[in-house]
Amino acid sequence: VGIGLADRIGRSRLATRLTNKLVGTQLSYPMSGFFMMRRASFDAIAPRLSPAGFKILLDIAATAGPGLRIAEQPYSFGERSEGESKFNAQIGVEFLGLLLAKMTGHLIDPRFIFFAIVGSIGLVVHLAVLFAGLLLLEPFRAAQVIATVVAMTSNFLLNNELTYRDRRLRGWAMLRGFALFCLVCSVGVLANVELASWLDVERPIWWVAGAVGAVMSVLWNYAMSTLFVWRAS
């Protein structure tokens, strides 16, 4: 069953209002994939476009700013008779990530939005496994090691499918990537365990100690993942 025209129009209007308000474009429909422009104008701004990509017209208009002259030719949407909309939660996060990147002058990479979400999920996984380990009367250090490994595996799989899907690893490359991921993050894992264990001794609140160690590991993993595991070809 295809998505209704009213739903598409509602989402389009919301995206347009957000775009015009936050990044200052004056397009009637910045989500459109049907447009044309002079090659010289595109070449001038191409180095500043988002490498992650999403809606190229929105990216072009937001990057060029008021210096880009825009003329619009109206057209109307028809009712969808087959297929379904590509819009989902992942596309929505990409859209918000691109807006955030443009608003901050690319200080925040849109890819980091996904990585932060995956990191948050990994933190929940980490704390859940840590709590389960402590319930089974495991020593804190052992429970923290197990929770770290499980969370690291979860983060790798989710990042491969979401954060770095344009560089997605498959087959043997995925196995090699996971081995490299574990290798380059070993320093972060050791620091995670040592810091969390020290905090558990100094301030014996298990979830604070576990969370602090996990956050440190996430920051290290992001840097190493981008540089070595899912490096751009």
N, C-alpha and C positions, 0 to 999 in steps of 0.2 A: 504494500500500500504506500503510495507516494505521499510526501508531505503536502499539506494543503497550501494554497496560494496565500491565504491570510497569515499562516504561520511564517512563511518566507518573508512576506512584507513586513511583519512585526519585527523579525530578527534583523532585517536589512535596515529598518528605520532606527532601531536601537544602536546598531553598529555605526550607522552614519552619524547619529547625534554624538556618540562617544568620540568618534574620530574628529569631527569638526570642532568639538569643544576642547579636546585635549591636545591635539596637535595642529589645529588651525587650518585644516584643509577646507576648501569650499566646494567639494564635489557633491553632487546629488546622490551618487552611489559609488563610494570608494572601493566597494568590494568587487566591482565589475572586472571581468577579464577581457572585455571587448573595448579596446582603445588603440590609438596610434599616436606616435610622436616623432619628432625629428631625431635622426640618429645622433646628430651633434649634441643635442640637448641631453639625450640619454647617456652618451659617453662621458659628459661632463660630471654627472652625478653617480655613475655606476660604481666607482670605488667606495662610495659612502653608503651603498645599499646594504641591507641586512644580509649576512651570509646564510642565515638559517632559512630565509625565504618564507613567504606566506601569501599575501595578496600584493602582487607586484605594483599595481596602480596606487594603492594606499602607500606603499613604501616610497614610490617615486614622488608622489605629491608631498608627503611629509618631509622627505629629505630635501627636495628642491626649494620648498618654502614659497614665499610670495613672488619670487623671481620667475617662477614658471607660469606662463600664460595658459589658461585653460578655457576651452570652448566646449560646450556640451550639445549633443544632438539627442533629443528625447527618444526613448523607446519604451515599450510596455512588456511586462512579463506575461507569459501565457500560463494557463493551468498545467501543472505537471501531469502527464498521462502515464508515464512509465518511470521506473527507477525510483531512487530516493535521494534525499539531500545528503551531501557529504558532511554537513555540520554535525559535530558531536562535541563532547567535553574537551577532547584533545585539540580540536580546531579552535574552540573558544579560548583555551589557555594560550595557544599560539597567537591569536589575535591580541589578547591583553598583553602578552609579552612583547609584541612588536610595538604597541602603543607606549608601553613603559620604556622601551629602549629609545624611542624617538623623543619622549618627554625628558629623558635624562641625558640626551646627547650621546647615546650608546655607552654610557657608563655601566649599564646593566645589560648583559647579553641575553637576548630572548631565550637562548638555550638554557641559561641558568635557572629560569623559571621552572622548567621541567626537572632540572637536577635538584632544585630545592624541594619540589613536591616529592620526588623519589626519596630524597634524604629524609623528609618527614615521615614517609611510610616506613623507611628503614629504621628510623628512631623508634617507632611504635613496635616494630618487629623485635628490635633489640631489647627493649624494655620488657616485652611480653616473655621472650625467651629467658631473659635474666631472672624475672620473677618466678617463672616455672622452675628454673634451676635451683633457686633458693628454697622454693617449696619442697623440692626433692632433697633438701639438706646438702646441696653441693656447696663447697667453700666458695666465697665470693669470687676469688681470682679465677677458679675453674669455670664458674657460671658466666663470668664476664667474657672469658675467651670463647666459650661456646656461642654466646649471644652475638659477639662480634663477628664470628665466622658466618653465622646464619644471616645476619643483617648484611654483611658484605656480599654474600651470594645473591640475596634478594635485590640489592641495589644494582649489581652487575646485570642481572637479567632484565630488570625494569628499564635501566638506562639504555641497554641495547635495543629494546623495543620502542622506547619513547624519546629519550633525550637525544640519542645519537642514531635515530632511525635512518637518516640519510647516509650514515656510515655503518649501517648495521652489519655485524659480524655473523657469518653463517658457517655451518659445518666445522671443519677443522680450524678455520680462522677464529671461530667462536671459542673453541677449546683453548687455542693458543692465546686468544685475548683474555680469557679468564685466568689462565696461568700467569700472564703478564700483569693483569690487574692485581692478583694476589701478591705478586712479587714487588711491584712498585709501591703497593700500599702497606707492605710489611712494616715499614718504619712508623706509619700512622697507627697500625694495629698495636705495635709495641708501646708507643706513646699513650695510646688509648688505655690499654690495660694498666700500665704503670700509674698514669694520672688518676684513673678511676679507683685503683686500689689504694693509692695514697689518700684520696679524698674520703674513701670509706673508713680509713683508720682515723683521720683527723676529724671528720664529721660523718658519723655512721648513719647516713640517710641513703639507703641503697639506690633510690631512683635518681637522686641528684648526682651521685658519683657516676652511675651508669650513663646518664644523659650527657654530662660534661665530656666523658671519654668518647661517646659516640659522635658528638658534634665536632670534636677535634678530628676524628677519623674522617668525617664527611668532607670537611674542608680540604684535607690532604688528598682524599680520593678524587675530588673534583679537579684539582690542579693536575694530578698525575694522569687521570683519565683523558683529559683533553690533550695533554702533551704527548702521551705515549700509547694509550690503549686504542682510542678512537681518533687518532690523529688524522688530519685532513690529507688526502692523497695529492 
